[in-house]
Every structure is written in C-alpha cells, then in structure tokens.
Amino acid sequence: MTKRPVLILGARSDIGMAVAHRFAAAGHPIQLAARNAATLETNRTDIELRYGVQATLHEFDALATETHQPFVADLPELPEIAVCAVGLMGTQEENERDIAAACRVMRSNYEGPASILAVLANRFEEDGNGTLIGISSVAGDRGRATNYVYGSAKAGFTAFLSGLRNRLAKRGVHVVTVLPGFVATQMTEGMDLPARLTAQPAEVADAIARAVERRKDVIYVRPVWRVVMLVIRNIPERIFKRMKI
Amino acid sequence: MKLSGWGRYPVIDAQVHVPRDIDALRRLVLSEPSVIARGNGRAYGDSAINRGATIEMRHLNRMLAFDPDTGQLVTEAGVMLGDVISAFLPRGWFPTVTPGTKFVTIGGAVAADVHGKNHHKDGSFRQYVDWIDVMGADGEIVRCSPEERAELFDNTLGGMGLTGIVVRAAIRLRPVESGWIRQTTIPAPDLKAAMAAFEATQDATYSVAWIDCLGTGANLGRSLVILGEHAALADLPPDRAQEPYVTKAKRQRTVPFDFPSFALNRFSVRAFNALYYRAGARKSGTQLVDWDSYFYPLDAILRWNRIYGRKGFAQFQCVFPLDRSEQGLSALLETISREGAGSFLAVLKRFGPQESPFSFPMEGYTLALDFPITARILALLERMDRITIDHGGRFYLAKDSRMTAATLRAADPRSETFRGMREQQGLLSRFRSAQAERLSI
C-alpha cells in the first residue's frame, strides 16, 4: 500500500527535519516546505536516498499569510499529516527593546502557524480525515520574564490547537499539540541546558510518530516536563512575580 | 567543554564548534589558530580533540548520491556507517570494509583508514574509497583520488585528520544477498594453533580471533578463531529467505553507570575468559548469525566504555610484520599474563599486505587489547611498546592515548616523513589534535 505524504512546514528547523526523517523511514513521501526551499535540495536527496521515498520541495513563508490558500491548493497531493515546526525565539532582550522584533516573534509563533493550519484544517475537514500537528512550547504554559514574548505567542498557538481539536474531533481530523520542552537545536545552541530536561530532535520526532499512532492529543516529549510545568503553573502569582525563573 | 575519546582517557577541556554548513566550517578553518575535525568520537584517545577548536562534523551528515550499477555511495563526512547499513542493506548493499563499531563516521573511517575482519583479503577502508573532498588550510575544497592529487589522497587516508578536513567521500559498497553471516568458530588451544588457523583460512572473507590473554603456559594465546561469509540466499532456511535482509532488531542495552574500578580484576576476567573459551569451543562449527551480532557485538551495549570505571581505559593495538609476529605476540602475551593484567577484549587478526604513507596496517598479525587506566597499567603499556618496537611492530593511532613521541618515532619512521609533508604543505600549524601535539606529527 502506498502511503500518503507528510507535509513539513518549517522544514529547515532541526525538529522539522527530524520529523521528516522519521515519517520517511515509515515509508511516507515527504513534502518539505520552507522559505528558500531550493536550498534544501541536499536534504531532499538525502531523504530519498536513505528511505527510498519521494521527497519534494515547496516554497513557503509562514508570515506571508495571504499565500497560504494558494500554497495548499498548489500542493501536488494533499498530505495525510501536516506538521508545523515553524517558530522563532529571538532574544527576550531584543524583544523588549525592539517592538518590531517582538512582533516578528509573535507572528512567527502564532499568526503564521495558526493561519496555515487553519487553511489545512478546512481541507482536511472536507475530506473527513488527516492529522494536524502543531509544535508549540512549554513556554506557553505560563509567561516568564525571561521569554514571555515567545511564550505568549506559543500560548496563543496552544489555545488555537486546542480549539481546532475541539472543532474537528467529530470530523475525523486529529490535532496534536506538541510541547517539546528543551530541545538541542539551532534555536538553543550555545544555551546552557540541563541534560535531563533536554531532548534531541530525533526524540521529538519519535514522540510525534507515537502520538499519531496512538491518537494522543497533547504530548510532552520528556515526561518530566509534565511535572515541571505542573509545578510552575501552580506557583501563586504573588510569589511567582518575585521569582527569577 | 570536557572532551575525551571512547576510552574516556585523557579528558581535555576543549572548545567545540558544530558548523551547520560548509561556509561555517570554512570560517572556522580560516579564523581559528588550529583545528581538528571530530566525527562520532570513537577514536579511543585524543585523536579528535583540539583544545582551541574541535570541529564536530555531525551536522554534515547527508547522503548525496548512489549508483546502483557500481555500488558507489557519495556522502558527507558526518554520515555514520550504521546509517549506510540502515539505508542500503535492505536494498542489498553493505559497507565493504567496516571496523568493529557501526557508530563511526565516514570521515573518521577515512582519517583512521580503518580496517575490518576482511583486511587479509580486501585491504583497508582506502581500497573502497573512490575519491574524497578535502578542505585545506586555505579553506578551499579539493577533490582527490588515487588518480587525481594522489599524494593528498594517500596521506589523508590514515592521516588522522591532519591533512585537512574530509567533507565528502565516495565509497563503494558490496552487494550482499542477505543480512546474515555464516559464522564458523575454530577453537585454538594456543597461539601457534591460532596462527595456523589464520594461515589455513586465508580464503575466508572475514576472520578474527578472540584471544584469552590470561592463559599461561600451554594455554598461552588460547583463542577462538571466528570466520564469516555473507550468507547467500541458498544458505538461508526458507522462512528467512523470504525476507533475507530482515534480521531481528536487537534490543539496545546501556551501561547506566560507571562500574567501580574493582569490578574488573584478574580473577573476574580470568573466570570470564575461561567460560567464554569453553562456550565458544562447544559452539564450534558453522551457524547463521545476523550482521549486527557478527560485526558489532559491542554496539548492542550502549556506553559499554563505562565498565572500565570513571578513570577510563586504554586500548593498545599494534601490528607485527609476518615473519616476526609469532615471537612478538608471544612476548606480549607472556608479559601481560605475568602481570595478571587481563584484558577483557583481546582481539587477534591476520592482516594482508598494505603499503601506504601513514596508515596502520601492514602484512602480519595485529593484536588489540584494552585495560583500565591505572599507574601499573601505564607502566605495563610502556613495556609493551618496547616489545613491539623490538619486534619491528607499529601502533594504531586511532587507539592510542598515551604513547610518547619517541616511541612513535622508533616504531614508525614514516611519522617523520608525514610530519615533513605537513610542514612543507603548510598543514602543520592549521590542522592539529592533542594527539598530534603529543606525538609530534
């Protein structure tokens, strides 16, 4: 049986690429979508050589929301699974100083991802099947001084995914919210992350594949994050506001 | 960050860079005082460590092209042999030369010019490298092969990363009909018998011996010589012949913590060796083994290097010329056995002929051993160095972590030529590892 494609939005990211490999290994054709998609040619060849599946490149700009309808319409085949790994962290310091930078972070983590998933959701709903996967963040669970611009946008995205899931649950479309916790990627390179709390991109990809298989709704990649965030969410605000966290 | 090789000795504080593309790599080569490339860190000592700038190649790990007519695979240097097997064994291809772990990168295999159990027949890794792309001290990438820029090619295969950074390679895979190996075990009661078994089985594709280095007297050099052939379809029972490339995925186990240093001692190793020999001797004859168990038995135990404890361990691997092998090996085994310093993993192998500027293998016998690091062992290793030199032997740099420059020079006059070439080509100050500094190469 030939499998249907998996679309990776934000394919240049380490998590996006790891997810592409994971689903290609399972025999899915892969659609890699990113800005300057042509520069992913080597990765495309790599996927085809390793897994013997077809991989294609698709120009995609998460912030150019007006292009999202035609982007989906132009896909050679509607994917069975779409994974949104688009994201931009920026630095909190810059986000505080430069409001334009902050807006770019907000748009990259919320507006863009929500827009493209909204378009795909409508197509999937028509077909009555498909899986939408949004890579959000534990940073969206509670705003903290050190990254609340990024966190607030991820909070919005998490709420969007939750609502989408609620809307589509009865329509045969499955929506997965992924909360990876720390991941060793380009985004976090140079940061001093605790090893026990830090996943590799391939671990995130494995967790996503498992979530699709078992139809999970919200996943933390490393279970310890469920506990960490439970604690963080439950610290009374009066104490939380004075904490350095 | 603290870096070490697979032997976890020595540990060196080094600056690590992880470039994501060729441009980033070039910037490092041009801007850092000196650099060394690092693959998956499976060299045992300090071959892939540069205090100022160690360059991890793991992001340059894409497969670029494959030609099913010739079996030629082109990859970036950070691709691991295990990735090659995962991708190509299901299509009927296997690396032509593989060392005892699949967790090495192609770049690392080129740099150490690794050998496998088929060296006596097929030679070292270099025999199946069609060309390599090497970034030189000027940041430019040049392609070299046995025909084109042959000197660079020859020196880079076995050059321990000291001639430039290998960024891409074209290697040739061998066609195989299955993922199974027909394994034949020959018990050999002593060293003479083991060597006779190797000489009598030169036609076998793969051969290697596990050797009990605590055997004394009549048991000195007691071994299990293990031969292997890729199983053809006709060799498989019908149920396996249906899916000849599918072997059961092995469960990965890991060593969760450092063993205390007393866990491995002459008594536990002696007991293990005696049991292992008897079990092997009982199983002698031919059986079908999956490729992973045959080539990579230790890979199934992740982080097995922890059994030697926190202080790490040293590998010792030397090769003796054919005519002096028996004497040299006997002298080494006697010394080790007298010391009661049992090596848990001791491997003996017959090499075929090889002439190359700085690669390890030459025709003769190679012995590989490992020992936990202690002051007594370090002194023993010095004596073993001496014995090796006295019998015309030389050392494998991918395993070395503690030799002196004088030892290397005495064992391997090629090291001076190699250094001279580096100096003359302007490579000496640009590409250096902690090992290169220690050994003055």
Interface residues (C-beta under 8 A of the other chain):
Chain A: T42 N43 T45 D46 L49 R50 Y51 G52 Q186 E189
Chain B: V18 R20 R62 M63 L64 A65 F66 D83 S86 A87 R91
